[in-house]
Amino acid sequence: MCRGVRGATTVQGSSREQILTATAELLERMVQANGIDQEDVASAVFTTTPDLTAEYPALAARLMGWRDVALLCGHEMAVPGGLDRCVRILLHWNTMQAASEIEHVYIHGASNLRPDREELDELRRQIEAKQER
Protein backbone atom coordinates (compact mmCIF):
# COMPACT_ATOMS: atom_id res chain seq x y z
CA MET A 1 0.00 0.00 0.00
CA CYS A 2 1.04 3.60 -0.46
CA ARG A 3 1.41 6.00 2.47
CA GLY A 4 2.15 9.70 2.58
CA VAL A 5 5.13 10.97 4.50
CA ARG A 6 5.15 14.71 5.15
CA GLY A 7 7.94 17.06 6.06
CA ALA A 8 8.73 20.75 6.14
CA THR A 9 11.63 23.05 6.86
CA THR A 10 12.55 26.66 6.53
CA VAL A 11 15.41 28.05 4.49
CA GLN A 12 17.85 30.63 5.94
CA GLY A 13 17.80 32.72 2.76
CA SER A 14 16.50 32.40 -0.76
CA SER A 15 19.59 31.39 -2.75
CA ARG A 16 19.87 28.27 -4.88
CA GLU A 17 22.41 26.72 -2.51
CA GLN A 18 20.30 27.43 0.57
CA ILE A 19 17.19 25.87 -1.00
CA LEU A 20 19.10 22.75 -2.06
CA THR A 21 20.86 22.37 1.30
CA ALA A 22 17.66 22.76 3.33
CA THR A 23 15.73 20.39 1.06
CA ALA A 24 18.44 17.72 1.17
CA GLU A 25 18.59 17.91 4.97
CA LEU A 26 14.83 17.50 5.26
CA LEU A 27 14.66 14.66 2.76
CA GLU A 28 17.50 12.80 4.48
CA ARG A 29 15.78 13.15 7.86
CA MET A 30 12.47 11.88 6.45
CA VAL A 31 14.20 8.85 4.94
CA GLN A 32 16.16 8.08 8.10
CA ALA A 33 13.21 8.56 10.46
CA ASN A 34 11.10 6.06 8.54
CA GLY A 35 13.69 3.65 7.13
CA ILE A 36 12.65 4.49 3.59
CA ASP A 37 14.34 2.71 0.70
CA GLN A 38 14.42 4.89 -2.43
CA GLU A 39 13.15 1.92 -4.48
CA ASP A 40 9.89 2.04 -2.48
CA VAL A 41 9.17 5.72 -3.19
CA ALA A 42 6.47 6.07 -5.84
CA SER A 43 6.72 9.84 -6.18
CA ALA A 44 7.45 13.04 -4.31
CA VAL A 45 5.87 16.47 -4.33
CA PHE A 46 7.99 19.44 -3.30
CA THR A 47 6.50 22.85 -2.62
CA THR A 48 7.96 26.18 -1.64
CA THR A 49 6.43 29.37 -0.43
CA PRO A 50 6.25 31.99 -3.21
CA ASP A 51 9.36 33.75 -1.86
CA LEU A 52 11.64 30.83 -2.85
CA THR A 53 12.27 30.87 -6.59
CA ALA A 54 16.02 30.43 -7.09
CA GLU A 55 15.84 26.65 -7.64
CA TYR A 56 13.51 23.69 -7.87
CA PRO A 57 13.76 21.86 -4.53
CA ALA A 58 13.36 18.51 -6.28
CA LEU A 59 16.86 18.99 -7.68
CA ALA A 60 18.15 18.14 -4.19
CA ALA A 61 16.58 14.67 -4.53
CA ARG A 62 18.10 14.20 -7.97
CA LEU A 63 21.52 15.17 -6.61
CA MET A 64 21.02 12.54 -3.87
CA GLY A 65 20.58 9.89 -6.57
CA TRP A 66 16.80 9.85 -6.87
CA ARG A 67 16.92 9.50 -10.65
CA ASP A 68 13.97 7.15 -11.20
CA VAL A 69 11.46 8.66 -8.74
CA ALA A 70 8.72 10.85 -10.18
CA LEU A 71 9.20 14.34 -8.74
CA LEU A 72 7.01 17.45 -8.94
CA CYS A 73 7.50 21.00 -7.67
CA GLY A 74 4.97 23.72 -6.98
CA HIS A 75 4.25 26.72 -4.79
CA GLU A 76 2.23 26.72 -1.60
CA MET A 77 -0.73 29.02 -1.27
CA ALA A 78 0.17 32.54 -0.13
CA VAL A 79 -1.96 32.52 3.02
CA PRO A 80 -1.80 35.73 5.10
CA GLY A 81 0.38 35.15 8.15
CA GLY A 82 1.81 31.94 6.68
CA LEU A 83 5.37 30.81 7.21
CA ASP A 84 7.98 32.42 4.92
CA ARG A 85 10.84 30.62 3.12
CA CYS A 86 9.35 27.19 3.69
CA VAL A 87 9.97 23.96 1.75
CA ARG A 88 7.47 21.13 2.13
CA ILE A 89 7.78 17.55 0.91
CA LEU A 90 5.13 14.86 0.47
CA LEU A 91 6.57 11.41 -0.27
CA HIS A 92 4.32 8.67 -1.62
CA TRP A 93 5.88 5.58 -0.06
CA ASN A 94 5.00 1.95 -0.79
CA THR A 95 5.07 0.33 2.64
CA MET A 96 3.20 -2.06 4.87
CA GLN A 97 3.53 0.30 7.86
CA ALA A 98 0.31 1.63 9.35
CA ALA A 99 -0.40 5.33 8.93
CA SER A 100 0.02 5.76 12.70
CA GLU A 101 3.58 4.42 12.42
CA ILE A 102 4.73 7.06 9.92
CA GLU A 103 7.02 9.74 11.35
CA HIS A 104 6.43 13.11 9.73
CA VAL A 105 9.41 15.46 9.99
CA TYR A 106 9.11 19.19 10.72
CA ILE A 107 12.36 20.99 11.41
CA HIS A 108 13.77 24.46 12.00
CA GLY A 109 11.14 27.20 11.66
CA ALA A 110 8.59 24.71 10.34
CA SER A 111 8.44 22.69 13.55
CA ASN A 112 5.17 24.39 14.54
CA LEU A 113 3.34 23.55 11.29
CA ARG A 114 2.03 20.21 12.49
CA PRO A 115 -0.36 20.76 15.39
CA ASP A 116 -0.99 17.85 17.69
CA ARG A 117 -4.35 16.10 17.68
CA GLU A 118 -5.61 17.97 20.74
CA GLU A 119 -4.99 21.31 19.01
CA LEU A 120 -6.87 20.08 15.94
CA ASP A 121 -9.80 18.91 18.08
CA GLU A 122 -9.97 22.33 19.76
CA LEU A 123 -9.85 24.12 16.38
CA ARG A 124 -12.66 21.88 15.08
CA ARG A 125 -14.79 22.73 18.16
CA GLN A 126 -14.18 26.46 17.63
CA ILE A 127 -15.22 26.27 13.98
CA GLU A 128 -18.34 24.24 14.82
CA ALA A 129 -19.29 26.72 17.55
CA LYS A 130 -19.05 29.62 15.09
CA GLN A 131 -21.16 27.73 12.55
CA GLU A 132 -23.91 27.14 15.13
CA ARG A 133 -24.26 30.90 15.80
C-alpha positions in Angstrom: 0.0 0.0 0.0 1.0 3.6 -0.5 1.4 6.0 2.5 2.1 9.7 2.6 5.1 11.0 4.5 5.2 14.7 5.2 7.9 17.1 6.1 8.7 20.8 6.1 11.6 23.0 6.9 12.5 26.7 6.5 15.4 28.1 4.5 17.8 30.6 5.9 17.8 32.7 2.8 16.5 32.4 -0.8 19.6 31.4 -2.7 19.9 28.3 -4.9 22.4 26.7 -2.5 20.3 27.4 0.6 17.2 25.9 -1.0 19.1 22.7 -2.1 20.9 22.4 1.3 17.7 22.8 3.3 15.7 20.4 1.1 18.4 17.7 1.2 18.6 17.9 5.0 14.8 17.5 5.3 14.7 14.7 2.8 17.5 12.8 4.5 15.8 13.1 7.9 12.5 11.9 6.4 14.2 8.8 4.9 16.2 8.1 8.1 13.2 8.6 10.5 11.1 6.1 8.5 13.7 3.6 7.1 12.6 4.5 3.6 14.3 2.7 0.7 14.4 4.9 -2.4 13.2 1.9 -4.5 9.9 2.0 -2.5 9.2 5.7 -3.2 6.5 6.1 -5.8 6.7 9.8 -6.2 7.5 13.0 -4.3 5.9 16.5 -4.3 8.0 19.4 -3.3 6.5 22.9 -2.6 8.0 26.2 -1.6 6.4 29.4 -0.4 6.3 32.0 -3.2 9.4 33.8 -1.9 11.6 30.8 -2.9 12.3 30.9 -6.6 16.0 30.4 -7.1 15.8 26.6 -7.6 13.5 23.7 -7.9 13.8 21.9 -4.5 13.4 18.5 -6.3 16.9 19.0 -7.7 18.1 18.1 -4.2 16.6 14.7 -4.5 18.1 14.2 -8.0 21.5 15.2 -6.6 21.0 12.5 -3.9 20.6 9.9 -6.6 16.8 9.9 -6.9 16.9 9.5 -10.6 14.0 7.2 -11.2 11.5 8.7 -8.7 8.7 10.8 -10.2 9.2 14.3 -8.7 7.0 17.4 -8.9 7.5 21.0 -7.7 5.0 23.7 -7.0 4.3 26.7 -4.8 2.2 26.7 -1.6 -0.7 29.0 -1.3 0.2 32.5 -0.1 -2.0 32.5 3.0 -1.8 35.7 5.1 0.4 35.1 8.1 1.8 31.9 6.7 5.4 30.8 7.2 8.0 32.4 4.9 10.8 30.6 3.1 9.3 27.2 3.7 10.0 24.0 1.8 7.5 21.1 2.1 7.8 17.5 0.9 5.1 14.9 0.5 6.6 11.4 -0.3 4.3 8.7 -1.6 5.9 5.6 -0.1 5.0 2.0 -0.8 5.1 0.3 2.6 3.2 -2.1 4.9 3.5 0.3 7.9 0.3 1.6 9.3 -0.4 5.3 8.9 0.0 5.8 12.7 3.6 4.4 12.4 4.7 7.1 9.9 7.0 9.7 11.4 6.4 13.1 9.7 9.4 15.5 10.0 9.1 19.2 10.7 12.4 21.0 11.4 13.8 24.5 12.0 11.1 27.2 11.7 8.6 24.7 10.3 8.4 22.7 13.6 5.2 24.4 14.5 3.3 23.6 11.3 2.0 20.2 12.5 -0.4 20.8 15.4 -1.0 17.9 17.7 -4.4 16.1 17.7 -5.6 18.0 20.7 -5.0 21.3 19.0 -6.9 20.1 15.9 -9.8 18.9 18.1 -10.0 22.3 19.8 -9.8 24.1 16.4 -12.7 21.9 15.1 -14.8 22.7 18.2 -14.2 26.5 17.6 -15.2 26.3 14.0 -18.3 24.2 14.8 -19.3 26.7 17.6 -19.1 29.6 15.1 -21.2 27.7 12.5 -23.9 27.1 15.1 -24.3 30.9 15.8 
